[in-house]
Amino acid sequence: MKKYIITTGTVTYAIKGRDTLRRKGIKAKIERITSGKGSAGCGYSIIINDSLNEAVGILHDAGVKILEINESN
């Protein structure tokens, strides 16, 4: 199963995004991430297992700022 990591940067966006996705029926959780990219520091990501396009649309509509999306197995 593919796992999508949607990086939001702040815990506030991550919580808002997770809660919004859950209300729409998409399973989501939050993870704190640490970047090895120098000044990027640490941030927060929303982890989902499916429905990437739907989730991105929902997050944009909710005003959640997405910094990056990565796919993991």
CHARMM-style PDB file with segment names, atoms N, HN, CA, C and O in Angstrom:
ATOM      1  N   MET     1       0.839  -1.175   0.000  1.00  0.00      PROA
ATOM      2  CA  MET     1       0.000   0.000   0.000  1.00  0.00      PROA
ATOM      3  C   MET     1       0.885   1.241   0.000  1.00  0.00      PROA
ATOM      4  O   MET     1       1.849   1.321   0.761  1.00  0.00      PROA
ATOM      5  N   LYS     2       0.560   2.195  -0.845  1.00  0.00      PROA
ATOM      6  HN  LYS     2      -0.223   2.130  -1.464  1.00  0.00      PROA
ATOM      7  CA  LYS     2       1.311   3.440  -0.900  1.00  0.00      PROA
ATOM      8  C   LYS     2       0.929   4.336   0.268  1.00  0.00      PROA
ATOM      9  O   LYS     2      -0.214   4.355   0.725  1.00  0.00      PROA
ATOM     10  N   LYS     3       1.918   5.069   0.728  1.00  0.00      PROA
ATOM     11  HN  LYS     3       2.847   5.053   0.357  1.00  0.00      PROA
ATOM     12  CA  LYS     3       1.704   6.038   1.796  1.00  0.00      PROA
ATOM     13  C   LYS     3       2.119   7.396   1.243  1.00  0.00      PROA
ATOM     14  O   LYS     3       3.178   7.524   0.628  1.00  0.00      PROA
ATOM     15  N   TYR     4       1.291   8.399   1.462  1.00  0.00      PROA
ATOM     16  HN  TYR     4       0.431   8.295   1.962  1.00  0.00      PROA
ATOM     17  CA  TYR     4       1.593   9.744   1.002  1.00  0.00      PROA
ATOM     18  C   TYR     4       1.885  10.630   2.210  1.00  0.00      PROA
ATOM     19  O   TYR     4       1.161  10.614   3.205  1.00  0.00      PROA
ATOM     20  N   ILE     5       2.954  11.395   2.097  1.00  0.00      PROA
ATOM     21  HN  ILE     5       3.542  11.408   1.288  1.00  0.00      PROA
ATOM     22  CA  ILE     5       3.392  12.274   3.165  1.00  0.00      PROA
ATOM     23  C   ILE     5       3.207  13.707   2.669  1.00  0.00      PROA
ATOM     24  O   ILE     5       3.922  14.172   1.782  1.00  0.00      PROA
ATOM     25  N   ILE     6       2.241  14.389   3.259  1.00  0.00      PROA
ATOM     26  HN  ILE     6       1.660  14.011   3.980  1.00  0.00      PROA
ATOM     27  CA  ILE     6       1.907  15.759   2.867  1.00  0.00      PROA
ATOM     28  C   ILE     6       2.488  16.692   3.924  1.00  0.00      PROA
ATOM     29  O   ILE     6       1.970  16.779   5.037  1.00  0.00      PROA
ATOM     30  N   THR     7       3.556  17.383   3.575  1.00  0.00      PROA
ATOM     31  HN  THR     7       3.978  17.313   2.671  1.00  0.00      PROA
ATOM     32  CA  THR     7       4.242  18.245   4.529  1.00  0.00      PROA
ATOM     33  C   THR     7       3.561  19.614   4.581  1.00  0.00      PROA
ATOM     34  O   THR     7       3.362  20.272   3.560  1.00  0.00      PROA
ATOM     35  N   THR     8       3.212  20.021   5.810  1.00  0.00      PROA
ATOM     36  HN  THR     8       3.374  19.486   6.640  1.00  0.00      PROA
ATOM     37  CA  THR     8       2.528  21.295   6.003  1.00  0.00      PROA
ATOM     38  C   THR     8       3.411  22.344   6.653  1.00  0.00      PROA
ATOM     39  O   THR     8       3.158  23.539   6.496  1.00  0.00      PROA
ATOM     40  N   GLY     9       4.428  21.935   7.371  1.00  0.00      PROA
ATOM     41  HN  GLY     9       4.634  20.965   7.500  1.00  0.00      PROA
ATOM     42  CA  GLY     9       5.333  22.881   7.990  1.00  0.00      PROA
ATOM     43  C   GLY     9       4.989  23.237   9.423  1.00  0.00      PROA
ATOM     44  O   GLY     9       5.884  23.330  10.263  1.00  0.00      PROA
ATOM     45  N   THR    10       3.703  23.439   9.727  1.00  0.00      PROA
ATOM     46  HN  THR    10       2.976  23.363   9.045  1.00  0.00      PROA
ATOM     47  CA  THR    10       3.338  23.805  11.099  1.00  0.00      PROA
ATOM     48  C   THR    10       2.346  22.796  11.664  1.00  0.00      PROA
ATOM     49  O   THR    10       1.596  22.153  10.929  1.00  0.00      PROA
ATOM     50  N   VAL    11       2.361  22.676  12.971  1.00  0.00      PROA
ATOM     51  HN  VAL    11       2.970  23.198  13.568  1.00  0.00      PROA
ATOM     52  CA  VAL    11       1.435  21.759  13.636  1.00  0.00      PROA
ATOM     53  C   VAL    11      -0.003  22.242  13.465  1.00  0.00      PROA
ATOM     54  O   VAL    11      -0.923  21.427  13.397  1.00  0.00      PROA
ATOM     55  N   THR    12      -0.207  23.548  13.397  1.00  0.00      PROA
ATOM     56  HN  THR    12       0.540  24.210  13.452  1.00  0.00      PROA
ATOM     57  CA  THR    12      -1.559  24.083  13.232  1.00  0.00      PROA
ATOM     58  C   THR    12      -2.177  23.627  11.915  1.00  0.00      PROA
ATOM     59  O   THR    12      -3.317  23.163  11.891  1.00  0.00      PROA
ATOM     60  N   TYR    13      -1.425  23.758  10.813  1.00  0.00      PROA
ATOM     61  HN  TYR    13      -0.499  24.135  10.833  1.00  0.00      PROA
ATOM     62  CA  TYR    13      -1.919  23.287   9.521  1.00  0.00      PROA
ATOM     63  C   TYR    13      -2.111  21.777   9.522  1.00  0.00      PROA
ATOM     64  O   TYR    13      -3.081  21.269   8.962  1.00  0.00      PROA
ATOM     65  N   ALA    14      -1.187  21.065  10.149  1.00  0.00      PROA
ATOM     66  HN  ALA    14      -0.399  21.479  10.605  1.00  0.00      PROA
ATOM     67  CA  ALA    14      -1.281  19.600  10.188  1.00  0.00      PROA
ATOM     68  C   ALA    14      -2.545  19.144  10.923  1.00  0.00      PROA
ATOM     69  O   ALA    14      -3.251  18.255  10.448  1.00  0.00      PROA
ATOM     70  N   ILE    15      -2.827  19.741  12.063  1.00  0.00      PROA
ATOM     71  HN  ILE    15      -2.253  20.463  12.449  1.00  0.00      PROA
ATOM     72  CA  ILE    15      -4.022  19.364  12.829  1.00  0.00      PROA
ATOM     73  C   ILE    15      -5.285  19.721  12.057  1.00  0.00      PROA
ATOM     74  O   ILE    15      -6.209  18.913  11.957  1.00  0.00      PROA
ATOM     75  N   LYS    16      -5.323  20.936  11.510  1.00  0.00      PROA
ATOM     76  HN  LYS    16      -4.573  21.592  11.591  1.00  0.00      PROA
ATOM     77  CA  LYS    16      -6.488  21.363  10.726  1.00  0.00      PROA
ATOM     78  C   LYS    16      -6.705  20.422   9.540  1.00  0.00      PROA
ATOM     79  O   LYS    16      -7.833  20.016   9.258  1.00  0.00      PROA
ATOM     80  N   GLY    17      -5.611  20.079   8.846  1.00  0.00      PROA
ATOM     81  HN  GLY    17      -4.695  20.409   9.074  1.00  0.00      PROA
ATOM     82  CA  GLY    17      -5.707  19.193   7.694  1.00  0.00      PROA
ATOM     83  C   GLY    17      -6.163  17.797   8.072  1.00  0.00      PROA
ATOM     84  O   GLY    17      -7.039  17.226   7.423  1.00  0.00      PROA
ATOM     85  N   ARG    18      -5.568  17.247   9.124  1.00  0.00      PROA
ATOM     86  HN  ARG    18      -4.856  17.711   9.651  1.00  0.00      PROA
ATOM     87  CA  ARG    18      -5.953  15.911   9.580  1.00  0.00      PROA
ATOM     88  C   ARG    18      -7.429  15.866   9.944  1.00  0.00      PROA
ATOM     89  O   ARG    18      -8.149  14.961   9.522  1.00  0.00      PROA
ATOM     90  N   ASP    19      -7.876  16.833  10.721  1.00  0.00      PROA
ATOM     91  HN  ASP    19      -7.291  17.568  11.064  1.00  0.00      PROA
ATOM     92  CA  ASP    19      -9.268  16.852  11.160  1.00  0.00      PROA
ATOM     93  C   ASP    19     -10.232  17.035   9.994  1.00  0.00      PROA
ATOM     94  O   ASP    19     -11.294  16.413   9.958  1.00  0.00      PROA
ATOM     95  N   THR    20      -9.865  17.878   9.050  1.00  0.00      PROA
ATOM     96  HN  THR    20      -9.003  18.383   9.079  1.00  0.00      PROA
ATOM     97  CA  THR    20     -10.707  18.104   7.872  1.00  0.00      PROA
ATOM     98  C   THR    20     -10.811  16.833   7.038  1.00  0.00      PROA
ATOM     99  O   THR    20     -11.902  16.464   6.602  1.00  0.00      PROA
ATOM    100  N   LEU    21      -9.682  16.160   6.815  1.00  0.00      PROA
ATOM    101  HN  LEU    21      -8.796  16.460   7.169  1.00  0.00      PROA
ATOM    102  CA  LEU    21      -9.697  14.924   6.033  1.00  0.00      PROA
ATOM    103  C   LEU    21     -10.523  13.848   6.728  1.00  0.00      PROA
ATOM    104  O   LEU    21     -11.281  13.131   6.075  1.00  0.00      PROA
ATOM    105  N   ARG    22     -10.383  13.732   8.031  1.00  0.00      PROA
ATOM    106  HN  ARG    22      -9.767  14.315   8.561  1.00  0.00      PROA
ATOM    107  CA  ARG    22     -11.156  12.729   8.779  1.00  0.00      PROA
ATOM    108  C   ARG    22     -12.650  12.983   8.661  1.00  0.00      PROA
ATOM    109  O   ARG    22     -13.435  12.045   8.520  1.00  0.00      PROA
ATOM    110  N   ARG    23     -13.049  14.258   8.719  1.00  0.00      PROA
ATOM    111  HN  ARG    23     -12.412  15.020   8.834  1.00  0.00      PROA
ATOM    112  CA  ARG    23     -14.478  14.589   8.572  1.00  0.00      PROA
ATOM    113  C   ARG    23     -15.000  14.196   7.194  1.00  0.00      PROA
ATOM    114  O   ARG    23     -16.187  13.911   7.035  1.00  0.00      PROA
ATOM    115  N   LYS    24     -14.118  14.180   6.202  1.00  0.00      PROA
ATOM    116  HN  LYS    24     -13.153  14.411   6.331  1.00  0.00      PROA
ATOM    117  CA  LYS    24     -14.498  13.802   4.834  1.00  0.00      PROA
ATOM    118  C   LYS    24     -14.328  12.303   4.579  1.00  0.00      PROA
ATOM    119  O   LYS    24     -14.521  11.844   3.454  1.00  0.00      PROA
ATOM    120  N   GLY    25     -13.969  11.537   5.614  1.00  0.00      PROA
ATOM    121  HN  GLY    25     -13.811  11.910   6.528  1.00  0.00      PROA
ATOM    122  CA  GLY    25     -13.871  10.091   5.491  1.00  0.00      PROA
ATOM    123  C   GLY    25     -12.522   9.554   5.056  1.00  0.00      PROA
ATOM    124  O   GLY    25     -12.414   8.380   4.701  1.00  0.00      PROA
ATOM    125  N   ILE    26     -11.493  10.387   5.074  1.00  0.00      PROA
ATOM    126  HN  ILE    26     -11.581  11.340   5.362  1.00  0.00      PROA
ATOM    127  CA  ILE    26     -10.148   9.942   4.704  1.00  0.00      PROA
ATOM    128  C   ILE    26      -9.337   9.742   5.978  1.00  0.00      PROA
ATOM    129  O   ILE    26      -9.217  10.657   6.792  1.00  0.00      PROA
ATOM    130  N   LYS    27      -8.782   8.549   6.150  1.00  0.00      PROA
ATOM    131  HN  LYS    27      -8.879   7.805   5.489  1.00  0.00      PROA
ATOM    132  CA  LYS    27      -7.954   8.268   7.322  1.00  0.00      PROA
ATOM    133  C   LYS    27      -6.656   9.055   7.204  1.00  0.00      PROA
ATOM    134  O   LYS    27      -5.970   9.001   6.183  1.00  0.00      PROA
ATOM    135  N   ALA    28      -6.332   9.786   8.266  1.00  0.00      PROA
ATOM    136  HN  ALA    28      -6.889   9.830   9.095  1.00  0.00      PROA
ATOM    137  CA  ALA    28      -5.136  10.625   8.259  1.00  0.00      PROA
ATOM    138  C   ALA    28      -4.546  10.680   9.660  1.00  0.00      PROA
ATOM    139  O   ALA    28      -5.256  10.624  10.664  1.00  0.00      PROA
ATOM    140  N   LYS    29      -3.208  10.792   9.695  1.00  0.00      PROA
ATOM    141  HN  LYS    29      -2.630  10.838   8.880  1.00  0.00      PROA
ATOM    142  CA  LYS    29      -2.531  10.973  10.980  1.00  0.00      PROA
ATOM    143  C   LYS    29      -1.433  12.005  10.780  1.00  0.00      PROA
ATOM    144  O   LYS    29      -1.084  12.352   9.651  1.00  0.00      PROA
ATOM    145  N   ILE    30      -0.893  12.489  11.892  1.00  0.00      PROA
ATOM    146  HN  ILE    30      -1.177  12.207  12.809  1.00  0.00      PROA
ATOM    147  CA  ILE    30       0.161  13.504  11.861  1.00  0.00      PROA
ATOM    148  C   ILE    30       1.464  12.892  12.356  1.00  0.00      PROA
ATOM    149  O   ILE    30       1.482  12.098  13.297  1.00  0.00      PROA
ATOM    150  N   GLU    31       2.553  13.281  11.701  1.00  0.00      PROA
ATOM    151  HN  GLU    31       2.539  13.927  10.937  1.00  0.00      PROA
ATOM    152  CA  GLU    31       3.889  12.909  12.163  1.00  0.00      PROA
ATOM    153  C   GLU    31       4.771  14.142  12.143  1.00  0.00      PROA
ATOM    154  O   GLU    31       4.695  14.957  11.223  1.00  0.00      PROA
ATOM    155  N   ARG    32       5.609  14.276  13.160  1.00  0.00      PROA
ATOM    156  HN  ARG    32       5.671  13.614  13.907  1.00  0.00      PROA
ATOM    157  CA  ARG    32       6.606  15.338  13.172  1.00  0.00      PROA
ATOM    158  C   ARG    32       7.790  14.843  12.360  1.00  0.00      PROA
ATOM    159  O   ARG    32       8.243  13.710  12.523  1.00  0.00      PROA
ATOM    160  N   ILE    33       8.280  15.697  11.491  1.00  0.00      PROA
ATOM    161  HN  ILE    33       7.913  16.618  11.358  1.00  0.00      PROA
ATOM    162  CA  ILE    33       9.404  15.303  10.646  1.00  0.00      PROA
ATOM    163  C   ILE    33      10.590  16.224  10.903  1.00  0.00      PROA
ATOM    164  O   ILE    33      10.431  17.384  11.283  1.00  0.00      PROA
ATOM    165  N   THR    34      11.765  15.684  10.688  1.00  0.00      PROA
ATOM    166  HN  THR    34      11.894  14.742  10.380  1.00  0.00      PROA
ATOM    167  CA  THR    34      12.991  16.466  10.778  1.00  0.00      PROA
ATOM    168  C   THR    34      13.665  16.395   9.424  1.00  0.00      PROA
ATOM    169  O   THR    34      13.912  15.312   8.893  1.00  0.00      PROA
ATOM    170  N   SER    35      13.956  17.545   8.879  1.00  0.00      PROA
ATOM    171  HN  SER    35      13.755  18.425   9.310  1.00  0.00      PROA
ATOM    172  CA  SER    35      14.563  17.597   7.561  1.00  0.00      PROA
ATOM    173  C   SER    35      16.077  17.636   7.664  1.00  0.00      PROA
ATOM    174  O   SER    35      16.636  18.297   8.539  1.00  0.00      PROA
ATOM    175  N   GLY    36      16.720  16.937   6.781  1.00  0.00      PROA
ATOM    176  HN  GLY    36      16.266  16.400   6.070  1.00  0.00      PROA
ATOM    177  CA  GLY    36      18.171  16.987   6.708  1.00  0.00      PROA
ATOM    178  C   GLY    36      18.643  18.021   5.709  1.00  0.00      PROA
ATOM    179  O   GLY    36      19.794  17.984   5.276  1.00  0.00      PROA
ATOM    180  N   LYS    37      17.763  18.952   5.334  1.00  0.00      PROA
ATOM    181  HN  LYS    37      16.827  18.982   5.686  1.00  0.00      PROA
ATOM    182  CA  LYS    37      18.068  19.926   4.286  1.00  0.00      PROA
ATOM    183  C   LYS    37      18.533  21.258   4.863  1.00  0.00      PROA
ATOM    184  O   LYS    37      18.148  22.314   4.362  1.00  0.00      PROA
ATOM    185  N   GLY    38      19.338  21.224   5.887  1.00  0.00      PROA
ATOM    186  HN  GLY    38      19.651  20.366   6.294  1.00  0.00      PROA
ATOM    187  CA  GLY    38      19.909  22.449   6.435  1.00  0.00      PROA
ATOM    188  C   GLY    38      18.891  23.345   7.109  1.00  0.00      PROA
ATOM    189  O   GLY    38      18.384  23.007   8.179  1.00  0.00      PROA
ATOM    190  N   SER    39      18.581  24.485   6.502  1.00  0.00      PROA
ATOM    191  HN  SER    39      18.993  24.760   5.633  1.00  0.00      PROA
ATOM    192  CA  SER    39      17.738  25.486   7.138  1.00  0.00      PROA
ATOM    193  C   SER    39      16.255  25.132   7.134  1.00  0.00      PROA
ATOM    194  O   SER    39      15.458  25.849   7.739  1.00  0.00      PROA
ATOM    195  N   ALA    40      15.864  24.046   6.470  1.00  0.00      PROA
ATOM    196  HN  ALA    40      16.512  23.464   5.978  1.00  0.00      PROA
ATOM    197  CA  ALA    40      14.452  23.675   6.417  1.00  0.00      PROA
ATOM    198  C   ALA    40      13.917  23.306   7.798  1.00  0.00      PROA
ATOM    199  O   ALA    40      12.716  23.420   8.045  1.00  0.00      PROA
ATOM    200  N   GLY    41      14.795  22.865   8.701  1.00  0.00      PROA
ATOM    201  HN  GLY    41      15.770  22.773   8.501  1.00  0.00      PROA
ATOM    202  CA  GLY    41      14.392  22.567  10.076  1.00  0.00      PROA
ATOM    203  C   GLY    41      13.423  21.409  10.162  1.00  0.00      PROA
ATOM    204  O   GLY    41      13.484  20.464   9.375  1.00  0.00      PROA
ATOM    205  N   CYS    42      12.526  21.496  11.134  1.00  0.00      PROA
ATOM    206  HN  CYS    42      12.477  22.263  11.773  1.00  0.00      PROA
ATOM    207  CA  CYS    42      11.554  20.432  11.300  1.00  0.00      PROA
ATOM    208  C   CYS    42      10.165  20.961  11.001  1.00  0.00      PROA
ATOM    209  O   CYS    42       9.935  22.170  11.015  1.00  0.00      PROA
ATOM    210  N   GLY    43       9.259  20.069  10.736  1.00  0.00      PROA
ATOM    211  HN  GLY    43       9.446  19.087  10.725  1.00  0.00      PROA
ATOM    212  CA  GLY    43       7.894  20.448  10.418  1.00  0.00      PROA
ATOM    213  C   GLY    43       6.959  19.315  10.740  1.00  0.00      PROA
ATOM    214  O   GLY    43       7.315  18.378  11.454  1.00  0.00      PROA
ATOM    215  N   TYR    44       5.774  19.406  10.215  1.00  0.00      PROA
ATOM    216  HN  TYR    44       5.485  20.167   9.634  1.00  0.00      PROA
ATOM    217  CA  TYR    44       4.757  18.404  10.470  1.00  0.00      PROA
ATOM    218  C   TYR    44       4.151  17.955   9.156  1.00  0.00      PROA
ATOM    219  O   TYR    44       4.002  18.739   8.218  1.00  0.00      PROA
ATOM    220  N   SER    45       3.806  16.688   9.106  1.00  0.00      PROA
ATOM    221  HN  SER    45       3.927  16.051   9.867  1.00  0.00      PROA
ATOM    222  CA  SER    45       3.215  16.114   7.897  1.00  0.00      PROA
ATOM    223  C   SER    45       1.932  15.381   8.231  1.00  0.00      PROA
ATOM    224  O   SER    45       1.745  14.867   9.334  1.00  0.00      PROA
ATOM    225  N   ILE    46       1.058  15.352   7.245  1.00  0.00      PROA
ATOM    226  HN  ILE    46       1.210  15.770   6.349  1.00  0.00      PROA
ATOM    227  CA  ILE    46      -0.161  14.558   7.313  1.00  0.00      PROA
ATOM    228  C   ILE    46       0.108  13.300   6.502  1.00  0.00      PROA
ATOM    229  O   ILE    46       0.542  13.380   5.353  1.00  0.00      PROA
ATOM    230  N   ILE    47      -0.148  12.148   7.090  1.00  0.00      PROA
ATOM    231  HN  ILE    47      -0.501  12.083   8.023  1.00  0.00      PROA
ATOM    232  CA  ILE    47       0.096  10.870   6.430  1.00  0.00      PROA
ATOM    233  C   ILE    47      -1.249  10.260   6.042  1.00  0.00      PROA
ATOM    234  O   ILE    47      -2.140  10.103   6.877  1.00  0.00      PROA
ATOM    235  N   ILE    48      -1.378   9.915   4.745  1.00  0.00      PROA
ATOM    236  HN  ILE    48      -0.654  10.043   4.067  1.00  0.00      PROA
ATOM    237  CA  ILE    48      -2.576   9.229   4.272  1.00  0.00      PROA
ATOM    238  C   ILE    48      -2.144   8.019   3.459  1.00  0.00      PROA
ATOM    239  O   ILE    48      -0.998   7.947   3.013  1.00  0.00      PROA
ATOM    240  N   ASN    49      -3.048   7.073   3.263  1.00  0.00      PROA
ATOM    241  HN  ASN    49      -3.978   7.132   3.624  1.00  0.00      PROA
ATOM    242  CA  ASN    49      -2.722   5.857   2.513  1.00  0.00      PROA
ATOM    243  C   ASN    49      -3.352   5.791   1.135  1.00  0.00      PROA
ATOM    244  O   ASN    49      -2.977   4.940   0.328  1.00  0.00      PROA
ATOM    245  N   ASP    50      -4.281   6.650   0.854  1.00  0.00      PROA
ATOM    246  HN  ASP    50      -4.586   7.341   1.510  1.00  0.00      PROA
ATOM    247  CA  ASP    50      -4.920   6.632  -0.457  1.00  0.00      PROA
ATOM    248  C   ASP    50      -5.574   7.971  -0.726  1.00  0.00      PROA
ATOM    249  O   ASP    50      -5.453   8.893   0.081  1.00  0.00      PROA
ATOM    250  N   SER    51      -6.252   8.090  -1.825  1.00  0.00      PROA
ATOM    251  HN  SER    51      -6.351   7.341  -2.480  1.00  0.00      PROA
ATOM    252  CA  SER    51      -7.046   9.280  -2.166  1.00  0.00      PROA
ATOM    253  C   SER    51      -6.220  10.564  -2.195  1.00  0.00      PROA
ATOM    254  O   SER    51      -6.668  11.593  -1.691  1.00  0.00      PROA
ATOM    255  N   LEU    52      -5.024  10.518  -2.777  1.00  0.00      PROA
ATOM    256  HN  LEU    52      -4.660   9.682  -3.186  1.00  0.00      PROA
ATOM    257  CA  LEU    52      -4.154  11.690  -2.759  1.00  0.00      PROA
ATOM    258  C   LEU    52      -4.803  12.893  -3.435  1.00  0.00      PROA
ATOM    259  O   LEU    52      -4.839  13.977  -2.853  1.00  0.00      PROA
ATOM    260  N   ASN    53      -5.315  12.723  -4.644  1.00  0.00      PROA
ATOM    261  HN  ASN    53      -5.286  11.843  -5.117  1.00  0.00      PROA
ATOM    262  CA  ASN    53      -5.893  13.858  -5.366  1.00  0.00      PROA
ATOM    263  C   ASN    53      -7.074  14.452  -4.614  1.00  0.00      PROA
ATOM    264  O   ASN    53      -7.213  15.672  -4.529  1.00  0.00      PROA
ATOM    265  N   GLU    54      -7.917  13.595  -4.072  1.00  0.00      PROA
ATOM    266  HN  GLU    54      -7.804  12.604  -4.141  1.00  0.00      PROA
ATOM    267  CA  GLU    54      -9.064  14.062  -3.297  1.00  0.00      PROA
ATOM    268  C   GLU    54      -8.586  14.808  -2.048  1.00  0.00      PROA
ATOM    269  O   GLU    54      -9.106  15.876  -1.721  1.00  0.00      PROA
ATOM    270  N   ALA    55      -7.603  14.246  -1.357  1.00  0.00      PROA
ATOM    271  HN  ALA    55      -7.181  13.379  -1.622  1.00  0.00      PROA
ATOM    272  CA  ALA    55      -7.085  14.859  -0.133  1.00  0.00      PROA
ATOM    273  C   ALA    55      -6.477  16.229  -0.408  1.00  0.00      PROA
ATOM    274  O   ALA    55      -6.698  17.170   0.354  1.00  0.00      PROA
ATOM    275  N   VAL    56      -5.718  16.348  -1.482  1.00  0.00      PROA
ATOM    276  HN  VAL    56      -5.538  15.584  -2.102  1.00  0.00      PROA
ATOM    277  CA  VAL    56      -5.092  17.633  -1.824  1.00  0.00      PROA
ATOM    278  C   VAL    56      -6.160  18.678  -2.105  1.00  0.00      PROA
ATOM    279  O   VAL    56      -6.039  19.822  -1.667  1.00  0.00      PROA
ATOM    280  N   GLY    57      -7.195  18.299  -2.824  1.00  0.00      PROA
ATOM    281  HN  GLY    57      -7.293  17.370  -3.180  1.00  0.00      PROA
ATOM    282  CA  GLY    57      -8.292  19.223  -3.099  1.00  0.00      PROA
ATOM    283  C   GLY    57      -8.981  19.687  -1.828  1.00  0.00      PROA
ATOM    284  O   GLY    57      -9.280  20.871  -1.670  1.00  0.00      PROA
ATOM    285  N   ILE    58      -9.231  18.755  -0.928  1.00  0.00      PROA
ATOM    286  HN  ILE    58      -8.988  17.793  -1.057  1.00  0.00      PROA
ATOM    287  CA  ILE    58      -9.874  19.083   0.352  1.00  0.00      PROA
ATOM    288  C   ILE    58      -8.991  20.027   1.160  1.00  0.00      PROA
ATOM    289  O   ILE    58      -9.479  21.003   1.731  1.00  0.00      PROA
ATOM    290  N   LEU    59      -7.696  19.737   1.208  1.00  0.00      PROA
ATOM    291  HN  LEU    59      -7.300  18.945   0.744  1.00  0.00      PROA
ATOM    292  CA  LEU    59      -6.779  20.576   1.976  1.00  0.00      PROA
ATOM    293  C   LEU    59      -6.694  21.989   1.393  1.00  0.00      PROA
ATOM    294  O   LEU    59      -6.680  22.969   2.138  1.00  0.00      PROA
ATOM    295  N   HSD    60      -6.637  22.094   0.073  1.00  0.00      PROA
ATOM    296  HN  HSD    60      -6.649  21.298  -0.532  1.00  0.00      PROA
ATOM    297  CA  HSD    60      -6.604  23.419  -0.560  1.00  0.00      PROA
ATOM    298  C   HSD    60      -7.875  24.198  -0.238  1.00  0.00      PROA
ATOM    299  O   HSD    60      -7.818  25.380   0.103  1.00  0.00      PROA
ATOM    300  N   ASP    61      -9.016  23.533  -0.347  1.00  0.00      PROA
ATOM    301  HN  ASP    61      -9.063  22.573  -0.623  1.00  0.00      PROA
ATOM    302  CA  ASP    61     -10.298  24.189  -0.042  1.00  0.00      PROA
ATOM    303  C   ASP    61     -10.362  24.661   1.407  1.00  0.00      PROA
ATOM    304  O   ASP    61     -11.005  25.666   1.708  1.00  0.00      PROA
ATOM    305  N   ALA    62      -9.691  23.932   2.308  1.00  0.00      PROA
ATOM    306  HN  ALA    62      -9.168  23.115   2.063  1.00  0.00      PROA
ATOM    307  CA  ALA    62      -9.697  24.274   3.731  1.00  0.00      PROA
ATOM    308  C   ALA    62      -8.632  25.325   4.080  1.00  0.00      PROA
ATOM    309  O   ALA    62      -8.564  25.790   5.218  1.00  0.00      PROA
ATOM    310  N   GLY    63      -7.813  25.691   3.108  1.00  0.00      PROA
ATOM    311  HN  GLY    63      -7.868  25.314   2.183  1.00  0.00      PROA
ATOM    312  CA  GLY    63      -6.787  26.701   3.355  1.00  0.00      PROA
ATOM    313  C   GLY    63      -5.529  26.174   4.014  1.00  0.00      PROA
ATOM    314  O   GLY    63      -4.769  26.939   4.607  1.00  0.00      PROA
ATOM    315  N   VAL    64      -5.301  24.873   3.914  1.00  0.00      PROA
ATOM    316  HN  VAL    64      -5.918  24.251   3.432  1.00  0.00      PROA
ATOM    317  CA  VAL    64      -4.105  24.268   4.497  1.00  0.00      PROA
ATOM    318  C   VAL    64      -2.948  24.428   3.504  1.00  0.00      PROA
ATOM    319  O   VAL    64      -3.037  23.981   2.361  1.00  0.00      PROA
ATOM    320  N   LYS    65      -1.878  25.062   3.948  1.00  0.00      PROA
ATOM    321  HN  LYS    65      -1.806  25.425   4.877  1.00  0.00      PROA
ATOM    322  CA  LYS    65      -0.712  25.292   3.101  1.00  0.00      PROA
ATOM    323  C   LYS    65       0.118  24.017   3.006  1.00  0.00      PROA
ATOM    324  O   LYS    65       0.598  23.505   4.017  1.00  0.00      PROA
ATOM    325  N   ILE    66       0.285  23.509   1.787  1.00  0.00      PROA
ATOM    326  HN  ILE    66      -0.104  23.926   0.966  1.00  0.00      PROA
ATOM    327  CA  ILE    66       1.075  22.301   1.538  1.00  0.00      PROA
ATOM    328  C   ILE    66       2.450  22.715   1.024  1.00  0.00      PROA
ATOM    329  O   ILE    66       2.560  23.442   0.036  1.00  0.00      PROA
ATOM    330  N   LEU    67       3.481  22.251   1.692  1.00  0.00      PROA
ATOM    331  HN  LEU    67       3.391  21.661   2.494  1.00  0.00      PROA
ATOM    332  CA  LEU    67       4.847  22.576   1.268  1.00  0.00      PROA
ATOM    333  C   LEU    67       5.405  21.550   0.290  1.00  0.00      PROA
ATOM    334  O   LEU    67       6.141  21.891  -0.636  1.00  0.00      PROA
ATOM    335  N   GLU    68       5.038  20.273   0.513  1.00  0.00      PROA
ATOM    336  HN  GLU    68       4.440  19.996   1.265  1.00  0.00      PROA
ATOM    337  CA  GLU    68       5.648  19.197  -0.274  1.00  0.00      PROA
ATOM    338  C   GLU    68       4.794  17.934  -0.124  1.00  0.00      PROA
ATOM    339  O   GLU    68       4.150  17.721   0.903  1.00  0.00      PROA
ATOM    340  N   ILE    69       4.806  17.105  -1.170  1.00  0.00      PROA
ATOM    341  HN  ILE    69       5.329  17.279  -2.004  1.00  0.00      PROA
ATOM    342  CA  ILE    69       4.124  15.814  -1.116  1.00  0.00      PROA
ATOM    343  C   ILE    69       5.116  14.750  -1.574  1.00  0.00      PROA
ATOM    344  O   ILE    69       5.718  14.867  -2.642  1.00  0.00      PROA
ATOM    345  N   ASN    70       5.281  13.711  -0.755  1.00  0.00      PROA
ATOM    346  HN  ASN    70       4.793  13.617   0.113  1.00  0.00      PROA
ATOM    347  CA  ASN    70       6.162  12.603  -1.102  1.00  0.00      PROA
ATOM    348  C   ASN    70       5.380  11.296  -1.021  1.00  0.00      PROA
ATOM    349  O   ASN    70       4.394  11.183  -0.293  1.00  0.00      PROA
ATOM    350  N   GLU    71       5.845  10.325  -1.779  1.00  0.00      PROA
ATOM    351  HN  GLU    71       6.647  10.417  -2.370  1.00  0.00      PROA
ATOM    352  CA  GLU    71       5.229   9.000  -1.784  1.00  0.00      PROA
ATOM    353  C   GLU    71       6.206   8.004  -1.182  1.00  0.00      PROA
ATOM    354  O   GLU    71       7.403   8.046  -1.464  1.00  0.00      PROA
ATOM    355  N   SER    72       5.689   7.115  -0.357  1.00  0.00      PROA
ATOM    356  HN  SER    72       4.716   7.082  -0.128  1.00  0.00      PROA
ATOM    357  CA  SER    72       6.499   6.094   0.276  1.00  0.00      PROA
ATOM    358  C   SER    72       5.788   4.767   0.181  1.00  0.00      PROA
ATOM    359  O   SER    72       4.564   4.729   0.056  1.00  0.00      PROA
ATOM    360  N   ASN    73       6.528   3.678   0.238  1.00  0.00      PROA
ATOM    361  HN  ASN    73       7.522   3.709   0.339  1.00  0.00      PROA
ATOM    362  CA  ASN    73       5.899   2.347   0.192  1.00  0.00      PROA
ATOM    363  C   ASN    73       5.715   1.788   1.562  1.00  0.00      PROA
ATOM    364  OT1 ASN    73       5.202   0.679   1.712  1.00  0.00      PROA
TER     365      ASN     73
END
